[in-house]
Amino acid sequence: MTKKTVLTGITTTGTPHIGNYLGAIKPAIDASENPAFNSYFFLADFHALIKCQEPERVARSTREIAATWLALGLDTDKATFYRQTDIPEITELTWILTCQTSKGLMNRAHAYKAAVDANRDAGKEDLDDGITMGLFNYPILMAADILMFNADIIPVGKDQIQHIEMARDIAGRFNHNFESLFTLPEAQVDEETQLIPGLDGRKMSKSYNNTIPLFSSSDDLRKLINQIVTDTREPGEPKDPDNTLMHLYRCFATEAESEAMRQRFVEGIGWGDAKKELFEYLDAQLSAPRARYNELMNDLGEVEAVLHKGAERAREYSAPFLDKVRHAVGIRSLTDTSSAQKKAEVKDKEKSAEEIARAEEGRRRAILMQIRPLLERVEQAEDKAEAAKALVAEKTAEVETLKKKARQKAQNELDLLTEELSALL
């Protein structure tokens, strides 16, 4: 049975927090222990440059995230763990894919459209003001990350599903135009891990400044947990067990432990006692990996060596695969005339079911990419037609109102003249 490939990247722009651990790192490490999968995990430091222009922050985040994965028990003999910028084939593939990707597809990217909408709302004349080509093109870089290793499964949040679909479109177009080299990836969304609450009850996120750093000191962890927002119900009053404290506790505890804690909320445990129990439980769970993390942060040479080993392992796949991609698009030695011969051989040999499926999917994707702009233009034309109909109806109503007023005015004047004439007679 062919192994499936799982690929996950974390952007190096911040300190890892509990939400990152529960939503991405822990599920990825668990998957890497499954022999049915090939696992690729990487530090997305090229992606960090898209929105973060603080060199020290990017460098610090890269160190922290690398040490975090290792401290949490990632076995780099079972998973390929590397830094994105250590794989030069990714940037070359990005350019090759850029030359196959329509601008219309990139125009529909959520991040770009959101930036344009923000400029429009701000009343800016240039709707592309402040938008870099990095932001505009980054779905292609993400596609290269995925397609470089022919990943099958991409664990992502809901906001990233569109980018996986774009990677499928780009891969399908390449397979159709050149050669069926790329697997079409599938997005995997875990609803439970997408909703890790932060200090204020909203999703834990650096954007909301409501995170709990994963390896805070015990004192800092206690202070942060004490800041978690709760309601005003007193000790002894039953409390809704679906609260932030319970959610965080459940993410770390066993099913039996979670059920016992849930019952304590129903019975009216005080918020202070509940926060104390959550702190003690998390502190106990995180103490060993925290100690390992601190060791690694004090010996970054060891972490660097692990990343170099991962890059070598990744390039054992990426370098020869990129050669196939280069050859497919015509970047070859001057003496290489294998293409014509290969085409002749293919005609004489029946394609495998997988190759046929890839080619068919590629053709379907290529057609869809051509149709989508046309459909959008049709929708725009229909919208304009509806707007025109509404305007005509509005103007017609205005004309009828004016007519009515004119008739009434004329009738009033006629009535007045009639009265005056009657008086004279």
Secondary structure, DSSP 8 states (H G I E B T S, - for coil): ---EEEEEEEESSS--BHHHIIIIIHHHHHHHT-TTEEEEEEEEHHHHHHH---HHHHHHHHHHHHHHHHHTT--TTTEEEEEGGG-HHHHHHHHHHHTTS-HHHHHT-HHHHHHHHHHHHTT-S-TTTT--HHHHHHHHHHHHHHHTTT-SEEE--GGGHHHHHHHHHHHHHHHHHS-------EEE--TGGGG-B-TTSSB--GGGT---BTT--HHHHHHHHHTS------TTS---SSSHHHHHHHHHS-HHHHHHHHHHHHHT--HHHHHHHHHHHHHHHHHHHHHHHHHHHT-HHHHHHHHHHHHHHHHHHHHHHHHHHHHHHT---TT--HHHHHHHHHHHS---HHHHHHHHHHHHHHHHHHHHHHHHHHHHHHHHHHHHHHHHHHHHHHHHHHHHHHHHHHHHHHHHHHHHHHHH-
